[in-house]
Amino acid sequence: MVYTADWIVVQDDARTVVEHGALAVADGRVADVGPAAAVLARHPGEPVSALGEAAILPGLVDAHTHVPMSAMRGLAEDKELFAWLHEDVFPREARWEPRLLRAAAELSFAEMVRTGCTAFYDMYMLQENVFAAADAAGLRGVVGENVVRFFPQLGGATRDALFGRIRDNAAAWRGHPRLRGAVAPHAVYTTDPETLHACRDLADETGWLFGMHMSETRKETADCLAERGLRPIPYCDSLGILRADTALFHCVDVDDADLAILRGRGCTAVQNPASNMKLASGAAPVQRMLDAGVPVAIGTDGPASNNAQNMLRETWLAALLGKLSTGDPTALRAQTALDMATRGGAAAIGDPLAGRLEPGCHADFFALDLRGPGMLPVHDVVSSAVYSATGLENRLTVVAGRELYRDGEWLSIDVERVRASARQLRDWAR
Ligand SMILES: [Zn+2]
């Protein structure tokens, strides 16, 4: 298939934007990209999908989310993080049923493919449900199993039981073309050194990635200093658990010494602007991270604390927050924000073939409709995507060459079933 559009944002190293472009797809990969006349001449006889006044962009990567938490969207609002977790979230999470977990994940995936997100990095419990939902939905992603030091818990009666389930999932999903697992200790304040060492060993044993919440609030830093004598990042580094396979979510309260460690270990930082603003946790020092050479991605943190699973909305917010928090309107440019949502996301999920549309890369992309009054006129298509789009302009989402959404139709998800399950999820959460 060859897709043509008025604009193609390639996101290669030169940040090429092709006007009147074409993208050829074969075997789930980008086969060719460039001016439409040239690409069509090189691929005669192939079916053509002419999108016209639209912009094709690499699929967005939601680099930190909790997809089953769609069940708690709008449930407990306007609270402080620790009160929200202990009063509203943890008591409900103790009562999950696998059937509902899968339905909640599917609800999030429906929103993702609607709004141009093609890949995700999830962190939750009983993740065989999210693996199954993501496999069926056709998305690409990292499915992280949450680990805390308290037992019994939903993931298992003992740590051996929990780790046994993780090993079973690793065996069951090994070699999947789009999905990979992660061992995801929840945070420094819900684990201990022994748990963190065990998680690192399990990630190395299974070949899964490693990710955790990190330095989300000043309280987390103060508590870690009091209990461990170190800030969260130096504490984790002293345990030897931070590597190039590691994604650290939030990174709001980080100083220059923390960033030097992240740079040295090759970790990716994932900012979560909406969640951090809503919980008043603060703003991650994103421009300083980038200046320090730390790869940065963007995540929604899931629908319970966002309250959306919409990466265009999040990318817009990341750009604005980057300016507000530095007092510098030249910080966090539109191109930088798009880079974080695409190429930065690829770093977080450990997939160098994601986040760009060069030949050989994954055919993961979406197409923004540029015909609406809110998108006109187009002076700079990257600016249009980052500052004007809301997500609902998206008319096509493709992952590994497969169309998952087109012009109001979900092609891999039964959206009527999702609507029915959302009513069951509301009853469950109540
Ligand atoms: Zn989170």
Residues whose N, C-alpha, C, O or C-beta is under 5 A from the ligand:
A	BS01	ZN	D301
